Amino acid sequence: MVHVYNCHPFASQHIVSAEQEPGLVCCGGGALFVVSAGGCKIEAYALQREGCPLICRFSSMGSVLSLHHSAVGDYLVTIEEKNKATYLRAYTNWRYQAAEKTRVGVRLLGHLLRGSSFRGAPKEQMEIIEIPLFEPPLCMACCSLTGDLLVGCAKSLVVFSLKRQTLSEQLSVLDFERVLILHIQGWSPSQVAFCAGYIALQTELEVLVVKLTPRQKSSPAAEEHALLPEDIMTETSVNEDAEMTKDGFSPLHAQDDFFLFPKHQEMLGNEAQECGVSLVLEWTGMEAESRGDMSAAYVLFRRFAPDFFQGCSVEETRLHSLQLHPMFTGKPEEASISKGGEPTCMFVFFSLPNTGYMYSLKNTVELVSTYQYPEKTHQAVLSDQFLYIITRNALQCFTVRCSAVAARVDDPYIDTTMKACPPITMEVCALRIQLFIGCLTLTAPVSVCMCSVPPNWTGVHKPSSPTPTTSYRTTNCLCGGRSFSPRSVTG
């Protein structure tokens, strides 16, 4: 038995000094994007170079409320506000701004300039793509494997497919096509996640995960759980309320003297169909006819009730940090859906202020790990090796069981006399608590912690995570006289 006294999960730490107070940060493609507090200026820094130098800076068309980066296509997508209106925009070819090429093109989704505008040499310029929506966007997510975009609105979810349009022999541009609208009955998502056909939605106290799958042949059991149109559901609800009133009872939502708290509820697999959330699919893309045989299969539903005994008020008890995390066991160059590969495992993570939950979604839906935090957390990020969380004054790191789940899916008989894999039910543990002053936000895939030190200095800390082999070597040095080979342990 090896007893670990201490383990430092960070290989190094860099400080990125920002000229102005950062308002939002995100990273991807080897770059860190920092939005100034005013919300209209975006700066990009090179994370993989010494000193994290500035790559470029450019202005947005409105005040940025939210931003994400997609590694596939290397584009930024933002939710912006201007003149009390909310817009969704994508910024492509943003790296051209590094060479002080000030050309910027603005166009609508699907409207490409052809003919004389592109004759001669290709125009190397950043493009801003306006993405129109029927409803104001509330949240968004990019698929890390395909680059497709999911946008959450008050009554619907909209999926945009990333496409590369060839305009000439020397020029091709990125564009988006709206392919699917998921109409939600009675839900307004505060956060969404999207990966490999899995769609996760989150409200303040509820999480729903569905997957787009080929529609199976109808059967009596399937027809029993068929998705009903909104008008039919509304009419049924009204009729039930009328019957209750006629019999001398008052419907629950008409009792103004009572405040009802939802109860804890967990539905896995087919049971999630009974969650009461209806999804209606509307295919809108050019391939709508061929995709019409797709349906949304319910995977997971979890509802939480406000807990008065966790040290948080009812107002503070809300979910955060929704994330879908795929994991491959093949070669890294084959880990892409665009190349025909499917992820070996898919995980979903979400967190309450004092507790985090990670579920495995593929094959068998099950709860893998529960994380009990020592204090209230603001944000969490899941990676292959670690779970990072931030509190008011600390960056903390926990072990995860993603590798163990993937290893056992790939080889169910992995436990032999020559090698071993920890069970997925093994308890997780905290590895490190790194103190910071004024932690504000945490972003992936590189662990970046934005902090503010009064009165006038603000910086972005980038703790670099080591490779698993480096982590095991560090653990060997800190174990009580015992050591183990990194090749003999998975996860």
TORSEFI-460016 format. One record per residue (C-alpha): residue in three letters; x, y, z. Coordinates in steps of 0.05 Angstrom, whole numbers, padded with zeros to 5 digits, always signed. Layout:
<atoms>
ALAXYZ ...
</atoms>
This chain:
<atoms>
MET+00000+00000+00000 VAL+00029+00067-00020 HIS+00013+00128+00022 VAL+00020+00194-00014 TYR+00038+00251+00032 ASN+00035+00306-00021 CYS+00033+00314-00096 HIS+00042+00376-00138 PRO+00001+00369-00203 PHE+00030+00431-00236 ALA+00095+00430-00276 SER+00102+00506-00280 GLN+00066+00571-00272 HIS+00065+00633-00316 ILE+00035+00701-00304 VAL+00004+00738-00363 SER-00001+00812-00348 ALA-00060+00847-00380 GLU-00058+00921-00397 GLN-00130+00930-00375 GLU-00172+00893-00325 PRO-00196+00827-00357 GLY-00271+00816-00360 LEU-00274+00747-00393 VAL-00222+00695-00412 CYS-00221+00631-00453 CYS-00166+00590-00486 GLY-00156+00543-00544 GLY-00110+00531-00603 GLY-00050+00548-00560 ALA-00076+00618-00547 LEU-00107+00654-00488 PHE-00163+00703-00505 VAL-00175+00760-00456 VAL-00233+00808-00462 SER-00222+00875-00429 ALA-00269+00899-00376 GLY-00303+00945-00426 GLY-00322+00884-00467 CYS-00304+00910-00536 LYS-00230+00892-00542 ILE-00203+00820-00549 GLU-00130+00804-00538 ALA-00097+00738-00557 TYR-00033+00713-00522 ALA+00011+00654-00542 LEU+00010+00605-00484 GLN+00062+00558-00512 ARG+00117+00610-00520 GLU+00162+00637-00466 GLY+00132+00697-00432 CYS+00064+00687-00466 PRO+00073+00745-00516 LEU+00015+00781-00548 ILE-00007+00751-00614 CYS-00057+00803-00635 ARG-00114+00846-00611 PHE-00178+00865-00646 SER-00244+00899-00632 SER-00311+00865-00627 MET-00375+00894-00656 GLY-00409+00897-00588 SER-00398+00885-00514 VAL-00377+00812-00506 LEU-00421+00775-00456 SER-00393+00705-00470 LEU-00341+00675-00515 HIS-00316+00605-00535 HIS-00260+00580-00579 SER-00266+00520-00625 ALA-00202+00481-00640 VAL-00234+00453-00703 GLY-00235+00512-00750 ASP-00196+00556-00701 TYR-00253+00606-00694 LEU-00281+00648-00637 VAL-00356+00652-00625 THR-00385+00706-00581 ILE-00451+00730-00552 GLU-00450+00806-00555 GLU-00496+00862-00534 LYS-00504+00929-00569 ASN-00561+00979-00563 LYS-00598+00932-00516 ALA-00599+00877-00569 THR-00563+00810-00565 TYR-00523+00781-00624 LEU-00486+00717-00640 ARG-00422+00726-00680 ALA-00364+00682-00703 TYR-00294+00709-00715 THR-00252+00669-00765 ASN-00181+00680-00790 TRP-00167+00722-00728 ARG-00092+00705-00731 TYR-00085+00750-00793 GLN-00090+00809-00745 ALA-00021+00792-00718 ALA+00013+00818-00781 GLU-00024+00885-00774 LYS-00068+00868-00833 THR-00127+00910-00815 ARG-00175+00882-00868 VAL-00238+00857-00835 GLY-00298+00829-00872 VAL-00368+00826-00843 ARG-00422+00781-00873 LEU-00484+00742-00856 LEU-00484+00667-00846 GLY-00487+00633-00914 HIS-00474+00697-00954 LEU-00407+00687-00990 LEU-00377+00739-01037 ARG-00361+00708-01104 GLY-00342+00730-01174 SER-00301+00793-01184 SER-00291+00805-01109 PHE-00245+00745-01104 ARG-00208+00748-01170 GLY-00133+00753-01167 ALA-00095+00741-01102 PRO-00134+00712-01042 LYS-00156+00764-00990 GLU-00123+00747-00924 GLN-00170+00779-00875 MET-00208+00766-00811 GLU-00282+00753-00822 ILE-00339+00767-00774 ILE-00399+00723-00788 GLU-00467+00747-00764 ILE-00510+00687-00743 PRO-00584+00705-00742 LEU-00631+00673-00692 PHE-00705+00676-00678 GLU-00693+00685-00603 PRO-00638+00721-00565 PRO-00580+00673-00549 LEU-00570+00655-00476 CYS-00512+00606-00479 MET-00471+00567-00529 ALA-00421+00509-00536 CYS-00375+00482-00590 CYS-00364+00409-00606 SER-00291+00394-00593 LEU-00290+00339-00646 THR-00328+00369-00705 GLY-00329+00444-00692 ASP-00405+00447-00696 LEU-00440+00500-00655 LEU-00498+00493-00606 VAL-00536+00555-00584 GLY-00585+00555-00526 CYS-00645+00602-00528 ALA-00705+00611-00482 LYS-00749+00560-00518 SER-00703+00523-00565 LEU-00634+00497-00580 VAL-00603+00511-00649 VAL-00548+00468-00680 PHE-00502+00498-00733 SER-00457+00453-00774 LEU-00387+00479-00790 LYS-00371+00477-00864 ARG-00312+00498-00907 GLN-00333+00530-00972 THR-00286+00531-01031 LEU-00290+00597-01069 SER-00231+00588-01115 GLU-00170+00544-01125 GLN-00131+00586-01075 LEU-00185+00607-01026 SER-00233+00571-00980 VAL-00272+00601-00922 LEU-00308+00575-00861 ASP-00383+00580-00857 PHE-00441+00553-00817 GLU-00507+00520-00835 ARG-00566+00515-00789 VAL-00584+00441-00790 LEU-00628+00428-00729 ILE-00675+00464-00680 LEU-00695+00428-00616 HIS-00758+00458-00587 ILE-00759+00453-00511 GLN-00823+00452-00472 GLY-00818+00487-00405 TRP-00742+00495-00402 SER-00696+00555-00408 PRO-00624+00530-00406 SER-00572+00570-00368 GLN-00514+00529-00397 VAL-00506+00477-00453 ALA-00453+00427-00475 PHE-00445+00392-00542 CYS-00400+00335-00563 ALA-00405+00275-00611 GLY-00481+00279-00616 TYR-00491+00286-00541 ILE-00528+00349-00518 ALA-00529+00369-00445 LEU-00574+00423-00417 GLN-00572+00456-00349 THR-00618+00501-00309 GLU-00607+00525-00238 LEU-00623+00457-00207 GLU-00634+00408-00264 VAL-00590+00373-00316 LEU-00614+00336-00378 VAL-00571+00297-00427 VAL-00597+00271-00493 LYS-00563+00240-00554 LEU-00582+00246-00627 THR-00589+00174-00652 PRO-00621+00139-00713 ARG-00695+00130-00703 GLN-00715+00058-00689 LYS-00776+00025-00717 SER-00838+00043-00680 SER-00864-00005-00628 PRO-00920-00001-00576 ALA-00868+00014-00522 ALA-00837+00070-00564 GLU-00904+00100-00581 GLU-00921+00103-00508 HIS-00862+00150-00496 ALA-00870+00189-00561 LEU-00857+00264-00556 LEU-00922+00302-00556 PRO-00932+00370-00590 GLU-00938+00430-00544 ASP-01011+00443-00558 ILE-01031+00371-00539 MET-00990+00374-00475 THR-01020+00441-00456 GLU-01091+00418-00470 THR-01080+00355-00427 SER-01053+00397-00369 VAL-01113+00444-00373 ASN-01162+00386-00373 GLU-01129+00355-00312 ASP-01132+00421-00274 ALA-01206+00429-00293 GLU-01222+00359-00266 MET-01186+00374-00201 THR-01223+00439-00192 LYS-01290+00406-00207 ASP-01276+00353-00153 GLY-01262+00406-00101 PHE-01186+00406-00106 SER-01141+00463-00129 PRO-01083+00450-00176 LEU-01014+00457-00144 HIS-00993+00517-00186 ALA-01056+00554-00165 GLN-01040+00549-00090 ASP-01008+00617-00077 ASP-01002+00604-00003 PHE-00949+00550-00012 PHE-00879+00549-00041 LEU-00861+00480-00067 PHE-00789+00456-00069 PRO-00772+00401-00120 LYS-00746+00336-00092 HIS-00681+00302-00109 GLN-00689+00259-00171 GLU-00642+00216-00213 MET-00663+00181-00277 LEU-00613+00141-00318 GLY-00621+00112-00388 ASN-00692+00098-00411 GLU-00719+00122-00344 ALA-00700+00193-00364 GLN-00758+00193-00414 GLU-00804+00204-00354 CYS-00771+00269-00334 GLY-00827+00311-00363 VAL-00783+00352-00410 SER-00807+00348-00482 LEU-00760+00357-00542 VAL-00787+00365-00613 LEU-00736+00361-00669 GLU-00740+00405-00731 TRP-00688+00392-00785 THR-00673+00453-00826 GLY-00608+00439-00864 MET-00597+00418-00936 GLU-00593+00346-00914 ALA-00657+00350-00874 GLU-00690+00294-00912 SER-00634+00244-00899 ARG-00630+00265-00826 GLY-00705+00260-00814 ASP-00696+00190-00786 MET-00657+00217-00726 SER-00687+00224-00657 ALA-00666+00248-00588 ALA-00654+00191-00539 TYR-00657+00210-00466 VAL-00593+00191-00429 LEU-00593+00225-00361 PHE-00637+00270-00319 ARG-00617+00296-00250 ARG-00656+00345-00207 PHE-00631+00375-00142 ALA-00669+00407-00085 PRO-00641+00467-00046 ASP-00603+00439+00013 PHE-00604+00480+00076 PHE-00548+00439+00109 GLN-00492+00450+00060 GLY-00470+00519+00083 CYS-00503+00555+00024 SER-00566+00596+00021 VAL-00623+00576-00025 GLU-00603+00631-00073 GLU-00532+00605-00078 THR-00552+00532-00089 ARG-00548+00527-00164 LEU-00510+00485-00214 HIS-00449+00508-00253 SER-00392+00481-00296 LEU-00431+00435-00342 GLN-00383+00398-00387 LEU-00383+00338-00436 HIS-00315+00305-00438 PRO-00297+00252-00491 MET-00240+00203-00483 PHE-00205+00160-00535 THR-00160+00099-00525 GLY-00131+00096-00595 LYS-00075+00136-00626 PRO-00081+00212-00617 GLU-00082+00224-00692 GLU-00143+00179-00697 ALA-00181+00214-00641 SER-00230+00252-00685 ILE-00300+00239-00708 SER-00284+00272-00774 LYS-00235+00215-00787 GLY-00288+00162-00771 GLY-00268+00151-00698 GLU-00318+00147-00641 PRO-00298+00165-00570 THR-00288+00105-00526 CYS-00322+00139-00468 MET-00364+00201-00457 PHE-00369+00235-00390 VAL-00413+00291-00365 PHE-00393+00334-00305 PHE-00434+00386-00267 SER-00426+00416-00199 LEU-00463+00447-00141 PRO-00426+00497-00096 ASN-00402+00442-00049 THR-00408+00378-00091 GLY-00388+00356-00160 TYR-00415+00297-00200 MET-00385+00258-00259 TYR-00426+00207-00298 SER-00405+00159-00352 LEU-00454+00162-00410 LYS-00433+00111-00462 ASN-00455+00038-00457 THR-00479+00039-00385 VAL-00501+00105-00354 GLU-00473+00108-00283 LEU-00447+00155-00231 VAL-00371+00148-00230 SER-00347+00198-00178 THR-00375+00247-00128 TYR-00330+00305-00106 GLN-00339+00336-00037 TYR-00306+00404-00037 PRO-00277+00433+00027 GLU-00308+00501+00013 LYS-00355+00535-00036 THR-00331+00532-00108 HIS-00344+00581-00164 GLN-00322+00540-00225 ALA-00294+00471-00243 VAL-00259+00442-00305 LEU-00252+00368-00320 SER-00192+00340-00359 ASP-00166+00270-00374 GLN-00121+00268-00312 PHE-00149+00319-00263 LEU-00208+00359-00240 TYR-00192+00432-00226 ILE-00236+00477-00183 ILE-00230+00548-00159 THR-00255+00578-00094 ARG-00250+00649-00072 ASN-00176+00644-00056 ALA-00150+00577-00082 LEU-00141+00532-00142 GLN-00152+00459-00122 CYS-00138+00395-00159 PHE-00172+00326-00152 THR-00160+00258-00183 VAL-00209+00231-00235 ARG-00227+00161-00259 CYS-00235+00176-00333 SER-00174+00135-00353 ALA-00196+00076-00310 VAL-00265+00075-00343 ALA-00236+00080-00413 ALA-00183+00026-00398 ARG-00236-00023-00374 VAL-00281-00009-00434 ASP-00222-00022-00480 ASP-00199-00084-00442 PRO-00248-00114-00392 TYR-00194-00164-00369 ILE-00140-00112-00356 ASP-00126-00136-00285 THR-00069-00187-00290 THR-00005-00203-00252 MET+00034-00157-00300 LYS-00011-00096-00300 ALA-00069-00068-00260 CYS-00122-00014-00265 PRO-00155+00019-00205 PRO-00230+00006-00199 ILE-00274+00061-00222 THR-00309+00061-00154 MET-00244+00079-00119 GLU-00252+00143-00079 VAL-00223+00207-00109 CYS-00176+00250-00070 ALA-00150+00321-00069 LEU-00078+00329-00094 ARG-00062+00402-00084 ILE-00089+00468-00059 GLN-00054+00527-00092 LEU-00070+00593-00058 PHE-00086+00654-00101 ILE-00115+00721-00085 GLY-00183+00737-00115 CYS-00195+00678-00162 LEU-00246+00700-00214 THR-00251+00647-00268 LEU-00222+00581-00293 THR-00219+00558-00365 ALA-00199+00496-00405 PRO-00165+00460-00439 VAL-00105+00492-00405 SER-00116+00507-00332 VAL-00118+00583-00332 CYS-00138+00620-00268 MET-00155+00693-00273 CYS-00140+00732-00209 SER-00143+00804-00187 VAL-00097+00835-00137 PRO-00119+00904-00110 PRO-00111+00960-00122 ASN-00090+00965-00195 TRP-00057+00900-00218 THR-00091+00844-00253 GLY-00060+00781-00282 VAL-00076+00713-00311 HIS-00041+00653-00281 LYS-00027+00593-00325 PRO-00008+00532-00285 SER+00019+00480-00335 SER-00004+00409-00322 PRO+00051+00356-00329 THR+00045+00292-00368 PRO+00019+00231-00330 THR+00089+00202-00329 THR+00116+00266-00296 SER+00060+00263-00245 TYR+00078+00191-00227 ARG+00152+00208-00220 THR+00133+00265-00174 THR+00089+00219-00134 ASN+00146+00169-00128 CYS+00190+00221-00095 LEU+00136+00239-00045 CYS+00114+00169-00025 GLY+00137+00139+00041 GLY+00195+00098+00016 ARG+00153+00061-00036 SER+00152+00070-00111 PHE+00112+00042-00170 SER+00121+00042-00245 PRO+00077+00089-00285 ARG+00068+00035-00337 SER+00035-00012-00286 VAL-00020+00036-00266 THR-00076+00064-00310 GLY-00118+00124-00288 
</atoms>
